[in-house]
Amino acid sequence: MEAAWRTRIRDGDRLCTECVPRGACKFGVSVLAFDDAAQHMRSTILCPAAYEGGPGVAHGGWVCAALDEVLGQTVMEYHARVVTANLSVDFRLPVPVGEALTGHAWIDALDGRKVRATGELRLAASDAVLARATGLFIIIDPAHYVRHADWLAQQKVTGGTA
């Protein structure tokens, strides 16, 4: 049976803080489509030239960041606001800069505040898997960032350690 995908363009409330003013994801993730029955998301992605690592290929850090974005967006769509606790990436093939890519991600498991997800970065032209990631995400409450700011301020005052 064909999946019933619903599509939306990135909107401000789903962009990271730094990306809101520009109105677009700096990592090149743009159109998100969701298969609610499978808790599966796919997106269109284009690696910006600024993230070229080797000649014509994306820097590995960009690959990790793009996969973190794709997995995190999927988890937030179906559960709640989260932070990444762990991300493991397998690089299978070089990721080309400036070529159409698709991101795919799905929820594997939910255990209390822990959500496990898997995702892939694929070449749009052939659907070849270029990189695959698994991640552990933690559902956070609205005070998460306030507590972090307070902790950081205390570290600066006391010279404390983690």
C-alpha positions in Angstrom: 0.0 0.0 0.0 1.3 3.4 -1.0 2.2 5.7 2.0 0.0 8.7 2.5 2.6 11.5 2.6 1.8 15.0 3.8 4.2 17.7 2.9 5.1 21.1 4.3 7.7 23.7 3.6 10.0 24.6 6.5 8.4 27.2 8.7 10.0 29.5 11.3 9.0 27.5 14.3 10.8 24.4 13.0 14.0 26.2 12.2 17.0 26.4 14.6 17.5 29.7 16.3 20.2 30.8 14.0 18.2 29.9 10.9 15.0 31.8 11.8 16.3 35.2 10.5 17.4 33.7 7.2 14.1 31.8 6.8 15.9 28.7 5.6 18.0 25.8 7.0 21.7 26.6 6.7 22.4 22.9 6.1 20.1 22.9 3.0 17.2 20.9 4.4 14.1 22.3 2.8 10.9 20.4 2.0 9.7 17.9 4.6 7.2 15.1 3.9 5.7 12.9 6.5 4.2 9.4 6.4 2.3 9.5 9.7 1.4 5.8 9.8 5.0 4.8 9.7 6.4 7.8 11.5 8.7 8.3 8.6 10.0 11.6 7.2 11.7 12.4 4.0 13.2 15.8 2.9 14.9 17.4 0.1 18.5 18.5 0.8 21.2 20.3 -1.1 24.7 20.5 0.4 25.7 24.2 0.1 29.1 24.9 -1.5 30.3 26.4 1.8 30.4 22.8 3.2 32.7 21.3 0.6 35.3 19.1 2.2 37.2 17.5 -0.7 36.8 18.4 -4.3 33.1 18.3 -5.1 32.2 16.4 -1.9 30.6 17.4 1.3 32.6 17.7 4.5 31.9 14.9 6.9 30.8 17.4 9.6 28.1 18.6 7.2 26.9 15.0 6.6 26.6 14.5 10.4 24.8 17.9 10.9 22.4 17.2 8.0 21.6 13.8 9.4 21.1 15.1 12.9 18.7 17.7 11.5 16.7 15.1 9.6 16.5 12.7 12.5 15.7 15.5 15.0 13.0 17.0 12.8 11.4 13.5 12.6 11.4 12.9 16.3 10.0 16.4 17.0 7.3 15.9 14.5 6.0 12.8 16.2 6.9 13.3 19.8 8.2 16.5 21.4 11.1 19.0 21.5 14.3 17.0 21.9 18.0 17.3 22.1 20.5 14.8 20.6 22.2 12.6 23.2 24.1 10.4 20.7 24.5 10.2 17.0 26.4 7.5 15.1 27.1 8.0 11.4 28.2 5.4 8.8 29.7 7.0 5.7 29.1 4.8 2.7 29.8 6.9 -0.3 31.1 10.5 -0.9 28.2 13.0 -0.7 28.3 15.4 -3.7 28.0 19.1 -3.2 25.3 20.8 -5.3 23.5 17.6 -6.2 19.9 16.9 -5.1 19.7 14.6 -2.1 16.9 13.2 0.0 16.9 12.6 3.7 14.9 9.8 5.1 14.3 9.2 8.8 12.0 7.1 11.0 11.3 6.4 14.6 12.7 3.1 15.9 11.6 3.1 19.6 10.2 5.3 22.4 11.2 4.5 26.0 10.0 7.2 28.4 11.9 10.4 27.4 14.3 8.5 25.1 13.6 8.3 21.4 15.7 6.2 19.0 15.7 7.0 15.3 17.4 6.0 12.1 18.0 8.0 9.0 19.7 8.0 5.6 21.1 10.5 3.2 20.5 9.4 -0.4 21.4 10.6 -3.8 18.0 11.8 -5.3 18.9 10.7 -8.9 19.4 7.0 -8.0 18.3 6.6 -4.3 21.8 5.3 -3.5 22.4 5.4 0.3 25.4 7.7 0.9 25.3 7.8 4.7 23.2 6.3 7.5 22.8 7.4 11.1 21.3 6.2 14.3 20.5 8.6 17.1 19.3 8.8 20.6 17.2 11.8 21.4 16.0 13.0 24.8 12.6 14.8 25.2 13.2 18.0 27.0 10.9 20.4 28.9 10.6 24.1 28.2 13.0 25.0 31.0 15.9 23.0 29.5 17.7 26.0 28.0 17.1 28.2 31.0 18.8 25.6 33.2 21.7 25.4 30.8 22.2 29.2 30.7 22.1 29.2 34.6 24.7 26.4 34.7 27.0 28.2 32.2 26.8 31.4 34.1 27.8 29.6 37.2 30.7 28.0 35.5 32.0 31.5 34.4 31.7 32.8 37.9 33.3 29.9 39.8 35.6 28.5 37.1 33.8 25.2 37.9 34.1 22.0 36.0 31.4 19.8 34.6 
